[in-house]
Amino acid sequence: MIDPAAPDELATLADVASEAGVSTATVSRALSGSRPVSPDTLKRVRAAAARLGYRHNAVASALRSNRTQSVGIVLPRYATVFLSALIESVTESLDAQGIGTLLRYVAPDGADHDERVADLLDRRVDGLIVCPPTIEASGHAQRLSHGLPIVQVGRFLDPDTPSAVSLDETTSAGLLASHLARTGTRRIITIGLDPDAPADATRIRSVEDACAARGIAPGAVVYRGSDLLAGVTAAEELWDAVALGETLVCANDDVATGVVTVLRARGVRVPDDVQIASLLQLYPDAQGTPLTSLRHPWRQMGAEAVEMLEHAQRSRVAARRRTALSADLVVGASTRPIQEES
């Protein structure tokens, strides 16, 4: 409630400029985000505005510029845990420019994806960063955007998507395959990837090709789902048929944890008898047996996506660039020590 006894003298844009030691035009650019300013200048302007109690009128600015200084982010609901680095990277980069974010989660099957994207478009966001849960959702997002700057992140990408940041599957698979070759792996069994799903089939092929190039034979592909229970189910079927020298390559940490749990309950020693590796690290700080896994570059992906949007907004031309970044190999206790070459 406004206090009628409070002074009605409000700070102006000129007051903030004087306090920060910059021009009124610079203050306007800094607070509206209409044009980029240096991080140091932005910090000084914001500090001056805070000291003087100045509040930028974002609504009025949006009406004048036809921009809302906001970016919409669309993520699959199941990915919240391991995509936190992506969210932090995007929001930090945008916040440094005075741009807000609107976050929407969608169902893993993408059933409500179009609705969530349309909601953000109705709110007149200036751009979209989308991590689609399916390839179909990726194509829909591109068509719904109607020329609005949009960058898609992840592996479920429509082939015609012009602006995207994804994982370098070949390089990432090569990192894991090189490690497995040096730990004595002779054959791999892949668990938790669906060979009938295009994105999974690409990952399976990348892993098998990388292993084959290093003298490791590809074995069966077992798909019972891609969660913890799927790992348990697959391991119950395989545990007594796995041979020494084989490594079970799992879709993610959940699948790998399910596999490890069953093998140990059955008396199979990990990694002495069987090695386990994960293609997607979900829980960097998880307790228990550290898994050998691929840590995807979510933070770098977020920064790259924001840079693509910035370029599109500055040039007023839709970004047309596809970038693939490699994962990092995190070596844990689920694989054996590297064998010394004789």
Summary of the structure (lengths in Angstrom):
residues: 342
radius of gyration: 24.8
end to end distance: 79.3
largest distance: 86.2
contacts: 1141
relative contact order: 0.11
helix: 43%
strand: 17%
